[in-house]
Amino acid sequence: MERSADVLLADGSAAHLRQIRPEDAPAIVDFHSRMSDRTRYLRYFSPYPRIPERDLQRFVNVDHRDREAFVTVADGKITSVGRYERLGPDSPEAEVAFVVEDALQGRGIGSVLLEHLADAARDHGITRFVAEVLPENGGMLRVFGDSGYQVQRRYADGVVHLSFPIAPTEKSREVQESREHLTEARSIARLLAPRGIAIYGASATGHGIGAAMLGNLRDGGYSGAIVPVHPTAERIAGLAAYRTAAEAGAPIDLALIAVPAEAVPEAGADAARAGAGGVVVVSTGFAEAGPEGAAQQRALIERARAVGLRVVGPNSFGIANADPEVRLNATMSPRLPTAGRVGFFSQSGALGVALLAEADRRGLGLSSFVSAGNRADVSGNDLLQYWQDDPGTDVVLLYLETFGNPRKFARLARRMSRIKPVVAVASATRPPGLAGDTPGPDVNAVTALFARSGVIRVDTVQELFDVGMLLAHQPLPAGRRVAVVGNSSALAELAVVACRAAGLVVAEGYPFDAGPSATAHDLADALADAAVDERVDALVAVCAPPVPGQLSDEDADFSAALASVALAGEKPTVAMLVFGKAPPRVPVYPSVEEAVRALARVVNYADWLRRPPGVMPELSGVDPVAAEAAETPEELLAAYGIPVVPSTLAGTEDAAVAAAVELGFPVALKAAGGGLRHRIDLGAVRLALSDPDGVRAAYRELSTEFGTDVLVQTMVPAGVACVVEVLEDPAFGPVVGFGLGGVASELLGDLAWRAAPLTDRAAEALVDEPRAAPLLHGYRGSTPVDRAALIDLLLRVGRLADEHPKVRSLTLNPVLARPDGFSVLHAVVEYGDAGVRPDTGPRRLRSV
C-alpha cells in the first residue's frame, strides 16, 4: 500500500510524510551530514560520522511489511526518519526508532512518525513495539511516554528498554485528538495574528484586487509589517516594494496572493522562504474554473505543503481579525463590522462582501472572519479547532456549501458545541457519498449530522444572523416557557401561534396585552415583571405603533423600554418592532415569526446542552478476534453477542422435513429466493408448522409458487418486525439505520440513521426517531417492546461496523422486537475492500 500524508507539526507548520524510497539514498546522506554529533550518538549509540554504503542501501530499501520506514520532507529535504523492523519472521513484535533534524526537534515530528508507523505495523500483524533509548535522550523518552500507550520500561546495560502494545486505546486516541487540536489551532492562530504580511499582486498604479487589499489592510490599522512584493516597482502605495519578501528583513507570517493563477505557486514559495506559515490566495482560475484549474489547485496545495504552508483559498475573499491589538483586514471589503465576540467562517468567496455588510448592518460584532473560497486546504474544521480556545470568540457562525470530512466535523462540532454555540447554514442536499444512486440513507444526512453534534442548523443566511444576534447578546434560556408581552392583541396572538408551532410553551398567565394606549413605561414595567417571573424562561416582545398624537415622544419610545429589559441580562428577549429603530445589541426582527423561530433554535440548543453527552458503554460478550475469523453472518454477529435464530436451507421436501426434525418443532418455512423470506404479505412464509405433514404441505405450496429452495427456521414468539442496516458510506464511513419492517415503512423510507460507532444517546434516538416508532411503545393498547434490548442491539451493531471496515453492508431483517427482548431471524453481510475511512487512523491533513 502506498502510504503518504501531509501532516501538521506542533508549531502549526505543514510537512509531507511518505515511505522511504531507494532513490532517497543521496538525501539520507545529506540528512545524516546535517545532524549534530549529539543527535547521531543518541540515535546510533556511537559517533557514526558517516553511513557505510551497505548500511545506506539497507536503510533505503525496505519491504514495507517486515521493515518499514517513513521520512518527512520539507522544501525537498529529508528532515526526519522513523522506522520499524520486525523481530523475526512473522513475529508480533518490531523494534521502532526515530531521528529528527536538530533544528526541528521538539516540534512533534516523532509523535507523528510513531502514529503512522503503528498504523502500518498493525496492518501487517505486528501488535507490539519495542525500543532501546539512552537515558539522556529525554526527548525520545517523552515521545513514547506521552503517546497514550501502556509503555513498560526496564533499565539494563546503560539503556532504557521500552515495550508497549500498539493497538489503539482510549488514552492514545485522546492524546492523538488533543495533538490534532493544538496543531490545527496553532496553524490558524499564526494566520490570524501575523507579525508581518507580504502582498503579491498589488500594482503600483493602485488598481486591482491586490492594491485594494493592501489599502484595506493599511487603512484598517494593521499593527504589523506590510511588505509589497513586486518585480519592478520601487514603492507601492507609499510603501517600499521588494523583489522578494525575504529582502525586507521583516518577520513574515502570512502572504496575501492576488496574482494570476499560474504565478501563485512561485509567490507561495517566495513567502515560505521568508518564513511565512500560510497564504491567503484570492486569485481565481482554479477548481472553480474546471478540470484544468482543479489540477492546478492540486499542484498548488502539494507545493505549499511541501514548503510548510497552510493555504486559505484559492478564490478566497480574505481573512480578518478584529482584535484591537491586531486589526487585520486582509479582505476585499473596505469596511469591517465592529469588533465583537462572534467568529465567522464562510466557504463562499462571492458572498463575502454581502455577509460582512449584513453583520455590520445588524451590529453583530466579529472577532475573526475567514473566507475559505475553494477550501482546498484550510476548512471549517480548522476554524472550529482555533475558535474552541480563542478567548475572544463566544459564538461561531458557519456558512457551508460542502463537507470535506463530515465525520470529523461532527466530532469537532459535538465537542465545540458543549463549550460555545455553533450556528451553521448548510446545503440541505446529501453529501456526494450519500447522493444519487448510491445505496444509503434516503433521509437528509446533513440534518442527522447536525442533530447529533449540537450544531444549530438554519436554512438561510438571514436566519444565520437572526440566531447569531440572539446568541451574541442574550443569555441562554433555562427552559421552553415563553412570556409574550406587547401592546397589540393581534400581534400577541400571532406570537402565541408561532410559539406553539415551534414547540415552545406559552407560560402560564401569558400573553400579556398592555393595550394600544400603553406607554413605553407601561410596556417596560410589563417586560420587567415577566423577566423576574419564575414561570418564564424567555420573553417575546411585540410592539405596534401607537395611535398618532396619543402619546408624547418619550411615552412612545418603545425602543428604549425594550432595551432597558433586554440588556439587563435576566432572560433572553427577542422583539418585533413595527416602527422605530432597533436598540443596539437587542435582537429585533421584522416579523413575529422570525423572532420566534430564532428563539426556538436557541431553546432547542439549550435543551441539548442540558442533556448529558452520550457515552459508548462497555459491551459484554464482544470478541473482535473471533469476528475477524468468522466465515458466516451468524458467526460474525455471535462474536458481538448478537444471536441469530437457527435456520437451514432445504431444496427438497424430504430435506425440509429432516431440517425441521433437527431444529425441533414448531418451525417456519420461508421462500429463500431474493427478498421473499420475510414477505408474509406475498404468501412466501408459513408459520407454526408442528409436524412433518405440515412441513410437507407447506413445502409443496411454496416450491410451486416461489421455487424449490426454502428456509426452515425455528419458530419464535411473535413481535414487532424491525430492520437494522449498516452501510459503508464514502463520506461518513459506517452508518447504522433502524426502522420498522413492512411495505409501508420501506415505501416511505422510514429509517433513522446515525454514524457508527453509536453512543447510548445515539442508539436511543435511533429507536425513537422513525415515524412508526409508536408501534414499539404500546400504540393503541399494545404491550411495549423491550426498548433497552433494542438499544443494546444497535450499540453492538454500531461497534461491529466501526471495528470491521471490510463489512461494507449488513442487514438484519426481520428483527422481531418483543416485551421480553428480540429475535434476529435473518442476517446478510457483504464484504469488500476496507478502504480509507475519513477521520480515522493517524493524523493527516485532508487529501488534495
Secondary structure, 3 states (H helix, E strand, C coil): CCCEEEEECCCCCEEEEEECCHHHHHHHHHHHHHCCHHHHHHHHCCCCCCCCHHHHHHHHCCCCCCEEEEEEEECCEEEEEEEEEECCCCCCEEEEEEEECHHHCCCCHHHHHHHHHHHHHHHCCCCEEEEEECCCCHHHHHHHHCCCCCCEEEEECCEEEEEEECCCCHHHHHHHHHHHHHHHHHHHHHHHCCCEEEEECCCCCCCCHHHHHHHHHHHCCCCCEEEEECCCCCEECCEECECCHHHHCCCCCEEEECCCHHHHHHHHHHHHHCCCCEEEECCCCCHHHCHHHHHHHHHHHHHHHHCCCEEECCCCCEEEECCCCCCEEEECCCCCCCEEEEEEEECCCCCHHHHHHHHHHHCCCEEEEEECCCCCCCCHHHHHHHHHHCCCCCEEEEECCCCCCHHHHHHHHHHHHCCCCEEEECCCCCCHHHCCCCCCCCCCHHHHHHHCCCCEEECCHHHHHHHHHHHHHCCCCCCCEEEEEECCHHHHHHHHHHHHHCCCEECCCCCEECCCCCCHHHHHHHHHHHHCCCCCCEEEEEECCCCCCCCCCCCCCHHHHHHHHHCCCCCCEEEEECCCCCCCCCCEECCHHHHHHHHHHHHHHHHHHHCCCCCCCCCCCCCHHHHHHCCCHHHHHHCCCCCECCEEEECCHHHHHHHHHHHCCCEEEEECCCCCCCCHHHCCEEEEECCHHHHHHHHHHHHHHHCCCEEEEECCCCCEEEEEEEEEECCCEEEEEEEECCHHHHHHCCEEEEECCCCHHHHHHHHHCCCCHHHHCCHHHCCCCCHHHHHHHHHHHHHHHHHCCCEEEEEEEEEEEECCEEEECCEEEEECCCCCCCCCCCCCCCCC
